[in-house]
């Protein structure tokens, strides 16, 4: 987490080291081979967006407790596990400016590590002693898995619609951020309207985040992003910039894109990037991401004015402009 990101989260940034301590203590084991494997992901602190949202939502809803720290660690473990599994699926080489786990120790160990982290997330969640919280976590992980499976099933489907894409990212990305808002509000014993608003805020933020991320996969650099780029294209996963291009391009442009996507065009991935960046697809995608971010900010309007609410508005702006 950079200094700028710490400032973005306001006073809750001071609580994130506690969250990391809980996460590390939960995953720790006296089995040396497993502890060594954990070393491939520990210390790779990213934006810490999801745990920050649990804490921010708690403060925005009225109060933050020790249980908020615990659930913040839970959602970060779910996120970490999904990243490890994603890198296996995508055959990625790097993550957070280091070799990916699968590249370091192989697919088998990486899958098992992801499973280990996820199972610990569920065990830690039960320590809260709340059936609604346990059910929310279970349904969230189910939706994440469904989103990933549908995305794999849709690979190289050039007829994939924008609505189908939005459904996938709602499940694989937005659902977990929705849960962050719900967790924070639920533990703060917020009223039903505030709880719903914070959940919907998280969902809208997640949609904006993923659309922006898919744009960066085409316009960013690996040095900026700290991870392997272009894997969506290489695996045949259509994202919104490509779907928009295929729906609006000239017949000649569409033929060239289809040729490039089928690996029949010299230059391959670079030609795909060029075609998309030269058209209006990125401006369109930025507009859609902007609409989701604006929706997230609007949902905060009826909450009491607090530093946490201001930070959450700033986070919605940040996801549109980030380069990492």
C-alpha positions in Angstrom: 0.0 0.0 0.0 1.5 3.3 -1.1 1.5 6.5 1.0 -1.1 8.0 -1.4 -3.4 5.0 -0.9 -3.0 5.2 2.9 -4.0 8.9 2.7 -7.0 7.8 0.6 -8.3 5.6 3.4 -8.0 8.3 6.0 -7.9 7.3 9.6 -8.8 3.6 8.9 -5.4 3.2 7.3 -4.0 2.9 10.8 -6.0 -0.2 11.4 -4.8 -2.1 8.3 -1.6 -3.3 9.9 -3.8 -5.0 12.6 -5.7 -6.6 9.8 -2.5 -7.9 8.3 -1.4 -9.3 11.7 -4.7 -11.2 12.0 -4.3 -12.5 8.5 -0.7 -13.7 9.0 -1.5 -15.2 12.4 -4.5 -17.1 10.9 -2.5 -18.6 8.1 0.6 -19.5 10.1 1.4 -23.2 10.5 4.1 -25.2 12.1 4.4 -27.2 8.9 7.6 -25.9 7.3 6.8 -26.7 3.7 3.4 -24.9 4.0 4.9 -21.9 5.8 7.5 -21.6 3.0 4.7 -21.7 0.5 2.9 -18.9 2.4 6.0 -16.8 2.0 5.2 -16.5 -1.7 2.1 -14.4 -0.9 2.9 -12.8 2.5 4.4 -9.5 2.3 2.8 -8.8 -1.0 0.4 -6.1 0.3 -1.6 -4.6 -2.6 -4.1 -1.8 -2.4 -5.8 -3.4 0.6 -9.0 -2.0 -0.9 -11.4 -4.7 0.4 -10.3 -4.7 4.1 -10.3 -0.8 4.0 -13.9 -0.9 2.7 -15.0 -3.1 5.6 -13.5 -0.6 8.1 -14.7 2.5 6.2 -18.3 1.0 6.0 -18.2 0.4 9.7 -17.2 3.9 10.5 -19.7 5.3 7.9 -22.5 3.3 9.6 -21.6 4.5 13.1 -18.9 2.5 14.7 -16.0 0.1 14.2 -15.2 -2.9 16.4 -12.5 -5.6 16.7 -14.8 -7.8 14.7 -14.4 -5.4 11.8 -10.7 -6.1 11.8 -11.4 -9.8 11.8 -13.8 -9.6 8.8 -11.4 -7.3 7.0 -8.8 -10.0 7.2 -11.4 -12.6 6.0 -12.2 -10.6 2.8 -8.5 -10.0 2.1 -7.9 -13.8 2.4 -10.7 -14.5 0.0 -9.2 -12.0 -2.4 -5.7 -13.4 -2.0 -7.0 -17.0 -2.7 -8.9 -15.8 -5.8 -5.8 -14.1 -7.1 -3.7 -17.2 -6.7 -6.3 -19.3 -8.5 -6.7 -16.6 -11.2 -3.0 -16.7 -12.0 -3.2 -20.5 -12.4 -6.2 -20.2 -14.8 -4.6 -17.3 -16.7 -1.1 -18.8 -16.7 0.2 -15.5 -15.5 3.9 -14.9 -14.9 3.8 -12.1 -12.4 1.7 -10.6 -9.6 2.4 -7.5 -7.6 5.8 -7.0 -9.2 7.0 -10.5 -8.3 6.8 -13.9 -10.0 3.3 -15.4 -9.6 2.9 -18.3 -7.2 2.2 -20.7 -10.0 5.3 -19.6 -11.8 7.4 -20.0 -8.6 6.1 -23.3 -7.3 3.9 -24.8 -10.0 0.2 -25.1 -10.6 -0.5 -27.9 -8.1 1.1 -26.1 -5.1 -0.6 -22.9 -6.2 -4.1 -24.4 -6.3 -3.6 -26.0 -2.9 -2.3 -22.8 -1.5 -5.3 -20.9 -2.7 -7.5 -23.6 -1.2 -5.7 -23.4 2.1 -6.1 -19.6 2.3 -9.8 -19.8 1.4 -10.5 -22.5 4.0 -8.8 -20.4 6.7 -11.0 -17.5 5.7 -14.1 -19.5 6.4 -12.7 -20.8 9.7 -11.8 -17.2 10.8 -15.2 -16.0 9.8 -16.9 -18.5 12.1 -15.1 -16.9 15.1 -17.5 -13.9 14.8 -20.3 -16.2 15.7 -22.9 -14.8 13.3 -24.9 -17.0 11.0 -25.9 -14.1 8.7 -22.2 -13.2 8.3 -21.3 -16.9 7.5 -24.1 -17.1 5.0 -23.0 -13.8 3.3 -19.4 -15.2 3.0 -20.7 -18.5 1.6 -22.9 -16.9 -1.0 -20.1 -14.5 -2.0 -17.6 -17.3 -2.7 -20.3 -19.1 -4.6 -20.9 -16.1 -6.8 -17.1 -15.5 -7.4 -16.7 -19.1 -8.5 -19.8 -18.9 -10.8 -18.5 -15.7 -12.4 -15.1 -17.4 -13.1 -16.7 -20.5 -14.5 -19.1 -18.5 -16.8 -16.1 -16.5 -18.0 -14.2 -19.6 -18.9 -17.3 -21.0 -20.7 -17.6 -17.8 -22.7 -14.0 -17.8 -23.9 -13.6 -17.0 -27.6 -17.4 -16.3 -27.9 -17.3 -13.3 -30.3 -21.0 -13.0 -30.0 -20.8 -12.3 -26.2 -23.0 -9.4 -25.2 -22.3 -6.4 -23.0 -25.0 -7.7 -20.6 -23.3 -11.1 -20.3 -19.9 -9.4 -19.6 -21.5 -7.2 -16.9 -23.1 -10.2 -15.3 -19.7 -11.9 -15.1 -17.9 -9.0 -13.5 -20.8 -8.5 -11.1 -20.2 -12.0 -9.8 -16.4 -12.3 -9.9 -15.5 -8.8 -8.7 -18.4 -6.6 -7.5 -20.0 -9.2 -5.2 -17.0 -9.3 -2.9 -16.9 -5.5 -2.6 -20.7 -5.6 -2.0 -20.0 -8.0 0.9 -17.4 -5.6 2.3 -20.0 -2.9 2.6 -22.5 -5.3 4.1 -20.0 -6.7 6.6 -19.1 -3.2 7.8 -22.7 -2.1 8.2 -23.9 -5.4 9.8 -21.3 -5.3 12.5 -22.0 -1.7 13.2 -25.7 -2.6 13.7 -26.7 -0.1 11.0 -30.4 0.4 10.1 -31.6 -1.6 7.0 -31.5 1.3 4.7 -27.9 2.2 5.5 -26.9 -1.4 5.3 -28.5 -1.7 1.8 -26.9 1.5 0.6 -23.4 0.4 1.7 -23.8 -3.0 0.1 -25.0 -1.3 -3.2 -22.1 1.2 -2.9 -19.7 -1.8 -2.8 -21.4 -3.4 -5.8 -21.2 -0.2 -7.9 -17.6 0.4 -6.9 -16.7 -3.2 -7.9 -18.3 -2.7 -11.3 -16.3 0.5 -11.9 -13.2 -1.1 -10.6 -13.3 -4.1 -12.9 -14.2 -2.1 -16.1 -11.3 0.2 -15.3 -9.0 -2.8 -14.7 -10.0 -4.3 -18.1 -9.2 -1.0 -19.7 -5.8 -1.0 -18.0 -5.1 -4.5 -19.4 -5.0 -2.8 -22.8 -3.7 0.6 -22.0 -1.4 0.1 -19.0 2.1 -1.4 -18.7 3.3 -4.3 -16.5 5.6 -1.9 -14.7 2.6 0.2 -13.7 0.2 -2.6 -12.9 2.7 -5.0 -11.3 1.2 -8.0 -13.0 1.1 -9.9 -16.3 -1.0 -8.0 -18.8 -2.7 -9.3 -21.9 -3.7 -12.6 -20.4 -7.4 -12.0 -21.0 -6.7 -11.5 -24.7 -4.3 -14.5 -24.9 -6.9 -16.8 -23.2 -9.8 -15.5 -25.3 -11.7 -13.7 -22.5 -13.6 -10.9 -24.0 -13.8 -7.7 -22.0 -15.9 -4.6 -22.5 -13.4 -2.7 -24.7 -13.3 -5.7 -27.1 -17.1 -6.3 -27.0 -17.7 -2.6 -27.7 -15.2 -2.6 -30.6 -16.8 -5.8 -32.2 -20.2 -4.2 -31.9 -19.3 -0.8 -33.5 -16.4 -1.4 -35.8 -16.6 -1.3 -39.6 -16.7 -4.7 -41.4 -13.1 -4.4 -42.2 -12.1 -3.5 -38.7 -14.2 -6.3 -37.2 -12.6 -8.8 -39.6 -9.1 -7.7 -38.6 -10.0 -7.9 -34.9 -11.5 -11.4 -35.3 -8.3 -12.4 -37.2 -6.1 -11.1 -34.4 -8.2 -12.7 -31.7 -7.9 -16.1 -33.5 -4.1 -15.6 -33.6 -4.1 -15.3 -37.4 -2.8 -11.8 -37.5 0.9 -10.9 -37.3 1.5 -8.8 -34.2 -1.3 -10.5 -32.3 -1.9 -8.9 -29.0 -0.3 -5.6 -30.0 -2.6 -5.3 -33.0 -5.6 -5.9 -30.8 -4.5 -3.1 -28.4 -3.9 -0.8 -31.3 -7.3 -1.4 -32.9 -9.1 -0.8 -29.6 -7.0 2.2 -28.6 -7.5 3.9 -32.0 -11.3 3.7 -31.8 -13.9 5.0 -29.5 -14.2 1.8 -27.3 -12.1 3.1 -24.5 -14.0 6.4 -24.2 -17.2 4.4 -24.1 -15.9 2.1 -21.4 -14.7 5.0 -19.4 -18.2 6.5 -19.5 -19.7 3.2 -18.3 -17.2 3.0 -15.5 -17.9 6.7 -14.6 -21.6 5.9 -14.4 -21.0 3.1 -11.9 -18.6 5.3 -9.8 -21.2 8.1 -9.8 -23.8 5.6 -8.7 -21.5 4.5 -5.8 -21.0 8.2 -4.7 -24.8 8.9 -5.0 -25.6 6.0 -2.6 -23.5 7.6 0.1 -25.4 10.9 0.0 -27.9 10.0 2.7 -25.3 8.7 5.2 -24.2 11.1 8.0 -21.3 13.3 6.9 -18.1 11.7 8.2 -14.5 11.3 7.2 -15.3 7.7 6.3 -18.0 8.8 3.9 -15.7 11.3 2.3 -13.0 8.7 1.9 -15.5 6.3 0.3 -16.4 9.0 -2.3 -12.7 9.5 -2.9 -12.1 5.8 -3.4 -14.8 5.8 -6.1 -12.9 8.5 -7.9 -9.6 6.7 -7.4 -10.7 3.5 -9.2 -11.3 5.5 -12.4 -7.9 7.2 -12.4 -5.5 4.6 -10.9 -2.6 3.3 -12.9 -1.7 0.4 -10.6 
